[in-house]
Amino acid sequence: MVSEQLRTGGIDVVATYEPGGCEIGKRIREILLDKSFQQMAPLTELLLYNAARAQHLAEVIVPAMDRRAVVITDRFTDSTLAYQCYGRGLDERLVMEIDKAATGGLRPDMTVLLDLAPSVGLGRNKDAKKIDRFELESITVHEKVRTGFLELAKREPARFKIVNASADTAVVTKTIVAAIEERLRCR
């Protein structure tokens, strides 16, 4: 919805997601979400995310940036930090070293954090019949991840836009579009 509204305003937008924004990423996503891999080691998970990210950058994100398109990706480095450091307990220096190898140090100009109580988010996924390896995690893990996202936002308040995701979808979309348009005006 955000991408559609921006395109209506004449902005060249590439909307994508991680992992899965390219064919290799889609295959890695299948592994990461597979419920039968509940015992996946945190380091394995970290390396898979970064392998998908490196390919995604090469195939989708960098070519779009080269033509000056606005890239909107559902998840990137901040998600990895929140999940792998806060949720899984991996060392942040290790996570960032691997991320730097995968991304060459590329960072988003802006991160929109859709903030929602984990119990509400999990309820929405259950209602949507979305059940994967992450939905099977304990509520404690999801709360740690949320804490991680909020901590990252505190560290870089100029880059993060926190949006209350419990609001109506139209309100959330309007808020995000306005924030992106403002950021584009400041470029």
Residue frames as qw, qx, qy, qz and C-alpha x, y, z in Angstrom:
[[0.000, 0.886, 0.464, 0.000, 0.00, 0.00, 0.00],
 [0.306, -0.783, 0.117, 0.529, 2.85, 2.39, 0.79],
 [0.393, -0.155, 0.612, 0.668, 4.61, 1.63, -2.48],
 [0.232, 0.601, 0.687, 0.335, 1.40, 2.07, -4.47],
 [0.084, -0.937, -0.279, 0.190, 0.77, 5.49, -2.92],
 [0.347, -0.637, 0.327, 0.606, 4.33, 6.63, -3.59],
 [0.377, 0.124, 0.706, 0.586, 4.12, 5.43, -7.20],
 [0.137, 0.804, 0.569, 0.098, 0.87, 7.35, -7.61],
 [0.175, -0.925, -0.003, 0.338, 2.88, 10.41, -6.61],
 [0.581, 0.787, -0.206, 0.026, 5.33, 9.75, -9.45],
 [0.305, -0.704, 0.640, -0.037, 8.10, 8.13, -7.43],
 [0.714, 0.311, -0.619, -0.101, 10.02, 5.18, -8.90],
 [0.582, -0.483, 0.522, -0.393, 9.68, 2.57, -6.14],
 [0.589, 0.178, -0.786, -0.058, 11.06, -0.95, -5.87],
 [0.686, -0.432, 0.308, -0.498, 9.21, -2.88, -3.18],
 [0.656, 0.252, -0.711, 0.043, 10.91, -6.03, -2.01],
 [0.749, -0.570, 0.140, -0.307, 11.39, -8.19, 1.08],
 [0.314, 0.495, -0.784, 0.206, 13.95, -10.25, 2.95],
 [0.239, -0.310, 0.778, 0.492, 14.66, -12.97, 2.76],
 [0.508, 0.417, 0.754, -0.006, 13.06, -13.75, -0.54],
 [0.279, 0.793, 0.021, -0.542, 13.33, -10.74, -2.83],
 [0.384, 0.563, -0.634, -0.365, 15.19, -12.86, -5.39],
 [0.872, 0.053, -0.420, -0.245, 15.16, -16.55, -6.35],
 [0.538, 0.173, -0.698, 0.439, 18.04, -17.59, -4.09],
 [0.175, -0.224, 0.459, -0.842, 16.52, -15.57, -1.26],
 [0.766, -0.119, -0.116, -0.621, 13.20, -17.37, -1.74],
 [0.815, 0.058, -0.575, 0.045, 14.91, -20.74, -1.38],
 [0.295, 0.183, -0.634, 0.691, 16.74, -19.59, 1.76],
 [0.449, -0.235, 0.179, -0.843, 13.44, -18.22, 3.11],
 [0.842, -0.109, -0.402, -0.344, 11.88, -21.68, 2.77],
 [0.651, 0.050, -0.639, 0.408, 14.61, -23.10, 4.98],
 [0.065, 0.210, -0.441, 0.870, 14.39, -20.29, 7.54],
 [0.549, -0.166, 0.094, -0.814, 10.62, -20.54, 7.92],
 [0.674, -0.005, -0.710, -0.206, 10.37, -24.34, 7.82],
 [0.672, -0.560, 0.156, -0.458, 8.73, -25.54, 11.06],
 [0.981, -0.077, -0.149, 0.098, 10.76, -28.73, 10.99],
 [0.599, 0.379, -0.308, 0.635, 13.98, -26.74, 11.63],
 [0.477, -0.844, -0.132, -0.207, 13.12, -25.64, 15.19],
 [0.780, -0.509, 0.094, 0.351, 16.63, -26.60, 16.35],
 [0.586, 0.666, 0.000, 0.461, 18.43, -24.35, 13.85],
 [0.600, -0.337, -0.202, 0.697, 21.55, -22.93, 15.48],
 [0.020, 0.914, 0.176, -0.365, 21.50, -19.14, 15.85],
 [0.227, -0.566, 0.496, 0.618, 24.75, -18.82, 13.88],
 [0.321, 0.224, 0.823, 0.412, 23.29, -20.88, 11.02],
 [0.154, 0.821, 0.544, -0.081, 20.25, -18.62, 10.97],
 [0.128, -0.838, 0.111, 0.519, 22.47, -15.52, 10.94],
 [0.281, -0.321, 0.674, 0.603, 24.56, -16.81, 8.04],
 [0.292, 0.459, 0.795, 0.266, 21.49, -17.78, 6.02],
 [0.090, 0.902, 0.338, -0.255, 19.96, -14.32, 6.44],
 [0.140, -0.768, 0.316, 0.539, 23.17, -12.68, 5.34],
 [0.358, -0.023, 0.788, 0.500, 23.61, -15.00, 2.37],
 [0.248, 0.696, 0.664, 0.113, 20.11, -14.09, 1.22],
 [0.047, -0.916, -0.109, 0.383, 20.85, -10.38, 1.82],
 [0.306, -0.487, 0.524, 0.628, 24.07, -10.41, -0.21],
 [0.288, 0.249, 0.799, 0.465, 22.27, -11.93, -3.19],
 [0.087, 0.824, 0.551, -0.096, 19.28, -9.62, -2.76],
 [0.150, -0.804, 0.117, 0.563, 21.57, -6.61, -2.81],
 [0.288, -0.267, 0.674, 0.626, 23.36, -7.83, -5.94],
 [0.179, 0.341, 0.833, 0.398, 20.21, -8.68, -7.88],
 [0.066, -0.776, -0.606, -0.163, 17.59, -6.20, -6.70],
 [0.305, -0.860, -0.227, 0.341, 18.60, -3.41, -4.34],
 [0.389, -0.468, 0.301, 0.734, 21.86, -2.12, -5.85],
 [0.248, 0.282, 0.635, 0.675, 20.51, -2.07, -9.44],
 [0.095, -0.830, -0.534, -0.133, 17.45, -0.15, -8.21],
 [0.371, -0.792, -0.054, 0.483, 19.63, 2.31, -6.30],
 [0.449, -0.135, 0.454, 0.758, 21.86, 2.74, -9.36],
 [0.093, 0.489, 0.577, 0.648, 18.86, 4.03, -11.28],
 [0.045, -0.162, 0.279, -0.946, 17.93, 6.27, -8.29],
 [0.563, -0.432, -0.562, -0.424, 14.75, 4.37, -7.39],
 [0.438, -0.480, 0.465, -0.601, 13.42, 4.42, -3.85],
 [0.527, 0.040, -0.849, -0.012, 13.86, 0.93, -2.41],
 [0.612, -0.400, 0.302, -0.612, 11.41, -0.23, 0.23],
 [0.543, 0.138, -0.829, 0.007, 12.37, -3.55, 1.70],
 [0.780, -0.507, -0.038, -0.365, 10.46, -5.45, 4.33],
 [0.839, -0.487, 0.155, 0.186, 13.36, -6.17, 6.70],
 [0.553, 0.688, -0.341, 0.324, 17.09, -5.51, 6.48],
 [0.454, 0.303, -0.628, 0.555, 20.02, -5.24, 8.91],
 [0.326, -0.370, 0.387, -0.779, 17.97, -3.81, 11.79],
 [0.893, -0.144, -0.099, -0.415, 15.78, -6.91, 11.78],
 [0.804, 0.192, -0.506, 0.246, 18.84, -9.12, 11.90],
 [0.142, 0.377, -0.552, 0.730, 20.19, -7.17, 14.86],
 [0.588, -0.300, 0.222, -0.717, 16.88, -7.35, 16.72],
 [0.949, -0.040, -0.158, -0.270, 16.35, -11.06, 16.09],
 [0.824, 0.222, -0.430, 0.294, 19.88, -12.41, 16.26],
 [0.232, 0.369, -0.517, 0.737, 21.31, -10.19, 19.03],
 [0.416, -0.260, 0.364, -0.792, 18.30, -9.55, 21.23],
 [0.874, -0.031, -0.059, -0.482, 16.20, -12.60, 20.39],
 [0.940, 0.142, -0.298, 0.084, 18.97, -15.19, 20.00],
 [0.636, -0.738, 0.152, 0.165, 21.70, -13.66, 22.15],
 [0.801, 0.289, 0.080, 0.518, 24.43, -13.50, 19.50],
 [0.434, -0.499, -0.011, 0.750, 27.24, -11.00, 19.98],
 [0.340, 0.881, 0.195, -0.264, 26.49, -7.72, 18.19],
 [0.079, -0.720, 0.533, 0.437, 30.06, -7.32, 16.96],
 [0.382, -0.031, 0.881, 0.276, 29.89, -10.71, 15.25],
 [0.415, 0.666, 0.614, -0.091, 26.49, -9.90, 13.71],
 [0.194, 0.919, -0.033, -0.341, 27.76, -6.56, 12.41],
 [0.235, -0.520, 0.698, 0.433, 30.99, -8.06, 11.00],
 [0.397, 0.225, 0.860, 0.228, 29.00, -10.60, 9.02],
 [0.308, 0.827, 0.421, -0.207, 26.50, -7.92, 7.97],
 [0.006, 0.822, -0.306, -0.480, 29.33, -5.70, 6.74],
 [0.296, -0.220, 0.830, 0.419, 30.65, -8.56, 4.61],
 [0.342, 0.485, 0.800, 0.094, 27.18, -9.14, 3.14],
 [0.182, 0.898, 0.389, -0.098, 26.23, -5.48, 2.62],
 [0.542, 0.383, 0.018, 0.748, 29.54, -3.72, 2.14],
 [0.211, -0.247, -0.394, 0.860, 28.36, -1.45, 4.96],
 [0.188, -0.353, -0.438, -0.805, 25.23, -0.25, 3.13],
 [0.006, -0.325, -0.723, 0.610, 22.68, 1.10, 5.59],
 [0.090, 0.713, 0.647, 0.255, 19.12, 2.27, 5.03],
 [0.064, 0.394, -0.018, 0.917, 18.46, 6.01, 4.89],
 [0.513, -0.275, 0.210, -0.785, 15.36, 5.34, 6.95],
 [0.224, -0.103, -0.967, 0.062, 13.91, 2.49, 8.95],
 [0.563, -0.329, -0.084, -0.754, 10.19, 2.42, 9.65],
 [0.088, 0.046, -0.932, 0.349, 9.53, 0.43, 12.80],
 [0.589, -0.356, -0.397, -0.608, 5.97, -0.86, 12.95],
 [0.007, 0.225, -0.781, 0.583, 5.63, -1.20, 16.70],
 [0.739, -0.256, -0.306, -0.543, 3.06, -3.60, 18.08],
 [0.594, -0.429, 0.597, -0.327, 2.74, -5.72, 21.20],
 [0.091, 0.287, -0.926, -0.228, 4.02, -9.20, 20.32],
 [0.317, 0.252, 0.867, -0.289, 0.83, -10.85, 21.57],
 [0.492, 0.646, 0.194, -0.551, -1.22, -8.71, 19.15],
 [0.305, 0.600, -0.598, -0.436, 1.11, -9.40, 16.23],
 [0.065, -0.129, 0.989, 0.032, 1.10, -13.12, 16.88],
 [0.426, 0.423, 0.667, -0.441, -2.70, -13.03, 17.14],
 [0.473, 0.663, -0.139, -0.563, -2.91, -11.33, 13.75],
 [0.202, 0.435, -0.828, -0.290, -0.66, -13.97, 12.22],
 [0.242, 0.103, 0.943, -0.202, -2.75, -16.74, 13.76],
 [0.490, 0.567, 0.389, -0.536, -5.93, -15.14, 12.36],
 [0.458, 0.672, -0.376, -0.444, -4.24, -14.99, 8.95],
 [0.991, 0.031, 0.124, -0.029, -3.31, -18.69, 9.31],
 [0.449, 0.722, -0.469, 0.239, 0.39, -17.78, 9.16],
 [0.805, -0.530, 0.264, -0.031, 2.28, -20.40, 11.11],
 [0.704, 0.547, -0.389, 0.233, 6.00, -20.77, 10.52],
 [0.709, -0.027, -0.490, 0.507, 9.09, -21.36, 12.61],
 [0.127, 0.257, -0.282, 0.916, 8.96, -17.84, 14.09],
 [0.571, -0.414, -0.135, -0.696, 5.32, -18.00, 15.13],
 [0.863, -0.252, -0.438, 0.008, 6.20, -21.10, 17.14],
 [0.387, 0.290, -0.483, 0.730, 8.75, -19.16, 19.22],
 [0.330, -0.549, -0.641, 0.423, 7.90, -18.28, 22.82],
 [0.014, -0.945, -0.268, -0.190, 6.32, -14.92, 23.59],
 [0.549, -0.723, 0.124, 0.401, 9.50, -14.15, 25.56],
 [0.568, 0.001, 0.450, 0.689, 11.60, -14.32, 22.39],
 [0.196, 0.705, 0.470, 0.494, 9.16, -12.01, 20.58],
 [0.314, -0.934, -0.157, 0.058, 9.27, -9.55, 23.49],
 [0.604, -0.478, 0.270, 0.578, 13.09, -9.56, 23.41],
 [0.454, 0.320, 0.501, 0.664, 12.99, -8.84, 19.67],
 [0.019, -0.887, -0.362, -0.285, 10.61, -5.93, 20.20],
 [0.494, -0.811, 0.038, 0.311, 12.89, -4.58, 22.93],
 [0.624, -0.138, 0.402, 0.656, 15.77, -4.90, 20.48],
 [0.295, 0.617, 0.461, 0.566, 13.99, -2.91, 17.79],
 [0.225, -0.943, -0.220, -0.108, 13.08, -0.17, 20.26],
 [0.611, -0.613, 0.182, 0.468, 16.67, -0.03, 21.54],
 [0.543, 0.161, 0.446, 0.693, 17.99, 0.31, 17.98],
 [0.087, 0.810, 0.401, 0.419, 15.52, 3.13, 17.39],
 [0.431, -0.882, -0.068, 0.177, 16.79, 4.91, 20.53],
 [0.652, -0.319, 0.307, 0.616, 20.37, 4.66, 19.25],
 [0.233, 0.032, 0.492, 0.839, 19.52, 6.23, 15.89],
 [0.232, 0.617, 0.586, -0.471, 16.40, 8.36, 16.33],
 [0.216, 0.595, -0.247, -0.734, 17.12, 10.40, 13.19],
 [0.174, 0.200, -0.849, -0.458, 17.02, 7.26, 11.02],
 [0.046, -0.294, -0.951, 0.081, 14.08, 5.50, 12.67],
 [0.438, -0.193, -0.091, -0.873, 10.43, 6.38, 12.37],
 [0.055, 0.126, 0.944, -0.299, 8.37, 4.47, 14.94],
 [0.466, -0.140, -0.350, -0.801, 4.78, 3.91, 13.83],
 [0.492, -0.044, 0.683, -0.538, 2.04, 2.56, 16.08],
 [0.230, 0.080, -0.849, -0.469, 0.99, -0.54, 14.15],
 [0.093, 0.366, 0.871, -0.314, -2.14, -1.05, 16.25],
 [0.299, 0.471, 0.068, -0.827, -3.79, 1.83, 14.38],
 [0.747, 0.526, 0.324, -0.244, -6.04, 1.32, 11.36],
 [0.732, 0.102, 0.442, 0.509, -4.19, 0.15, 8.23],
 [0.337, 0.805, 0.270, 0.407, -5.09, 3.33, 6.34],
 [0.297, -0.948, 0.106, -0.037, -3.71, 5.49, 9.16],
 [0.733, -0.414, 0.398, 0.364, -0.51, 3.44, 9.37],
 [0.650, 0.396, 0.414, 0.500, -0.05, 3.68, 5.59],
 [0.123, 0.935, 0.149, 0.296, -0.65, 7.43, 5.56],
 [0.499, -0.830, 0.217, 0.123, 1.85, 7.92, 8.40],
 [0.748, -0.176, 0.449, 0.455, 4.53, 5.90, 6.61],
 [0.512, 0.624, 0.365, 0.463, 3.98, 7.62, 3.26],
 [0.080, -0.984, -0.029, -0.156, 4.21, 11.05, 4.90],
 [0.615, -0.669, 0.330, 0.254, 7.46, 10.09, 6.67],
 [0.719, 0.093, 0.472, 0.502, 9.02, 8.78, 3.46],
 [0.340, 0.808, 0.292, 0.384, 7.95, 11.81, 1.46],
 [0.293, -0.950, 0.108, 0.013, 9.44, 14.09, 4.13],
 [0.701, -0.422, 0.428, 0.383, 12.71, 12.14, 4.04],
 [0.633, 0.397, 0.450, 0.489, 12.82, 12.39, 0.24],
 [0.111, 0.958, 0.143, 0.222, 12.34, 16.16, 0.40],
 [0.444, -0.848, 0.267, 0.112, 15.35, 16.39, 2.74],
 [0.862, 0.001, 0.323, 0.391, 17.66, 14.42, 0.41]]
